[in-house]
Amino acid sequence: MAKPKVAFYWCASCGGCEEAVVDLNEDLLKVADAVEIVFWPVALDFKRKDVAALRDGEIAVSFINGAVRTEEQEEMVELLRKKSGLVVAFGSCAHLGGIPGLGNFWTRDTIFQRVYKEVPSVENPEGIVPQEKTGIGIGELTLPEFYDTVKTLDQTIPVDYYLPGCPPPPDLIMNAVNAILTGKLPEKGAVLAPDKALCDTCPRAERKPDKLSIKEIKRPYEVKLDPEKCFLEDGVICLGPVTRSGCGETCIRANMPCRGCMGPVKGVIDQGAKGLSMIASVLGLEGEDKMAEEDIKELIDRLVDPAGTFYRFSLAASPLARRRME
Amino acid sequence: MTVRGQPIRVSELDTNFKREIIAREADCDITACFSCATCTSGCPIHEVYPQLDPRKIARMVNLGMRERALSSSYIWYCSDCWLCEKRCPQNVKFSSVWDVLKDIATKEGYPPPVSIDEDMCSGCGICVASCPYAAIEFRRQNGKRLAHLVTALCRGCGVCGAACPSAAISVNLFEDQQLFSQIEAPVA
């Protein structure tokens, strides 16, 4: 029997998801044995035309990481969708927009202005920014369009499954691959990770106080973090309560709070709003009734960059999606 | 118990019920109500659930249909928007009436429709911390903490449902549709 064909592709991403595939270590050899990789720009020399030459639906599954920021990415994922039986959004950026999705607080013009003109390390006296078309003596050079808005993969093409995480942990990747190879897949649209929030598996859960109350919000560098104590108890924002588990609690074990890369738990649409309401529910609980408006404002103002904190990975997928365009 | 659509039996009525309510809160003089239905016509909950009707609850109280009034989900679905009270031509302080009814209902074993889905609870503790009535406590199961609702203390305020980051707490009285209706009601 012919081996199932598999494709990997990257859009607006950092490359960490590709590393995650390599992190499978010797399991990668088993995967490579069981499937035929027909496209993987970061590792193999197949081109767009090789994908285009395949029959529709010939690829069993395409793992696509990264958010969709440019015309080229949009075109490639549309092509892969056409050629694939299954499409898996691989990693936070494809799943929720991820870090590139934070670009939705800006527009193409403001991003170009900053990146190509204002950044201190840039010298660009002529103020040249990327153009879709540039005339040179012998003809015209083209670049794909850079969109104002970053989209998640499922805002661009229909997606069958989601592998969350920044990057997805190797055990979840292997589970997903095995499920696909054996055809034991859950309902379409499922996130291939546990449904419960991170607190469920948090190694610090034992020591968590029964009644949480944040006296003052602190950033990690302002506290000497006790490696066994709940971060929220110290006033350090941890998104564990609003984030899906399955990551292996790697950040927590490295004594850093959860930043939310696994996305919202099952049944929650807006992870950022849940994070905000979670903190608002426990902030200044003690003595709240004696606080004046100014005291409350002072308490809240200690939160630096709330939008970036709560929507760090999920802005593009949230109902807000982006800052309003002028 | 009187069944919907059946005759009301005078022998089953608790004619003292309205006085019991007024005794608890003096401004609850619901006897002034003559069922004009101005309250119902503005009620955002009635917009979403036509079977829930403040006028009928008021009538039940006045007639002494104790069990029906206390077991009605209306008192928990009420969002305390106070439109009924503001619009009442007889100045019945409905917000106090609903409050007293909630008190009595809780005591007599008609709890608000709140439930916690243990399969989704991660034991994060946000609900335990934020419940103003201390009605949620932790119970241990297989070495893990799970939120547990103490129905006798719950007043159905909905804070836990809004705060739960896992969507594990369902507070039937605060569905999105109701909230949208409440936003629209004062605007209309």
HADDOCK unambig.tbl for C-alpha pairs under 7 A between the chains (distance, minus, plus):
assign (segid A and resid 196 and name CA) (segid B and resid 120 and name CA) 5.41 0.50 0.50
assign (segid A and resid 196 and name CA) (segid B and resid 121 and name CA) 6.83 0.50 0.50
assign (segid A and resid 196 and name CA) (segid B and resid 122 and name CA) 5.94 0.50 0.50
assign (segid A and resid 197 and name CA) (segid B and resid 122 and name CA) 5.40 0.50 0.50
assign (segid A and resid 197 and name CA) (segid B and resid 166 and name CA) 6.47 0.50 0.50
assign (segid A and resid 199 and name CA) (segid B and resid 122 and name CA) 5.41 0.50 0.50
assign (segid A and resid 199 and name CA) (segid B and resid 123 and name CA) 6.38 0.50 0.50
assign (segid A and resid 199 and name CA) (segid B and resid 124 and name CA) 5.39 0.50 0.50
assign (segid A and resid 200 and name CA) (segid B and resid 122 and name CA) 4.25 0.50 0.50
assign (segid A and resid 200 and name CA) (segid B and resid 123 and name CA) 6.17 0.50 0.50
assign (segid A and resid 210 and name CA) (segid B and resid 125 and name CA) 6.71 0.50 0.50
assign (segid A and resid 211 and name CA) (segid B and resid 125 and name CA) 6.86 0.50 0.50
assign (segid A and resid 211 and name CA) (segid B and resid 128 and name CA) 6.29 0.50 0.50
assign (segid A and resid 211 and name CA) (segid B and resid 129 and name CA) 4.86 0.50 0.50
assign (segid A and resid 212 and name CA) (segid B and resid 125 and name CA) 6.88 0.50 0.50
assign (segid A and resid 212 and name CA) (segid B and resid 129 and name CA) 5.44 0.50 0.50
assign (segid A and resid 213 and name CA) (segid B and resid 129 and name CA) 6.92 0.50 0.50
assign (segid A and resid 241 and name CA) (segid B and resid 124 and name CA) 5.55 0.50 0.50
assign (segid A and resid 241 and name CA) (segid B and resid 165 and name CA) 5.95 0.50 0.50
assign (segid A and resid 242 and name CA) (segid B and resid 165 and name CA) 4.80 0.50 0.50
assign (segid A and resid 242 and name CA) (segid B and resid 166 and name CA) 6.27 0.50 0.50
assign (segid A and resid 265 and name CA) (segid B and resid 166 and name CA) 5.86 0.50 0.50
assign (segid A and resid 267 and name CA) (segid B and resid 167 and name CA) 6.16 0.50 0.50
assign (segid A and resid 268 and name CA) (segid B and resid 166 and name CA) 6.74 0.50 0.50
assign (segid A and resid 268 and name CA) (segid B and resid 167 and name CA) 6.11 0.50 0.50
assign (segid A and resid 274 and name CA) (segid B and resid 165 and name CA) 5.43 0.50 0.50
assign (segid A and resid 277 and name CA) (segid B and resid 163 and name CA) 5.78 0.50 0.50
assign (segid A and resid 278 and name CA) (segid B and resid 126 and name CA) 6.60 0.50 0.50
assign (segid A and resid 278 and name CA) (segid B and resid 163 and name CA) 5.47 0.50 0.50
assign (segid A and resid 278 and name CA) (segid B and resid 165 and name CA) 6.46 0.50 0.50
assign (segid A and resid 281 and name CA) (segid B and resid 126 and name CA) 7.00 0.50 0.50
assign (segid A and resid 281 and name CA) (segid B and resid 130 and name CA) 5.58 0.50 0.50
assign (segid A and resid 281 and name CA) (segid B and resid 163 and name CA) 6.29 0.50 0.50
assign (segid A and resid 282 and name CA) (segid B and resid 126 and name CA) 6.85 0.50 0.50
assign (segid A and resid 282 and name CA) (segid B and resid 129 and name CA) 6.38 0.50 0.50
assign (segid A and resid 282 and name CA) (segid B and resid 130 and name CA) 6.26 0.50 0.50
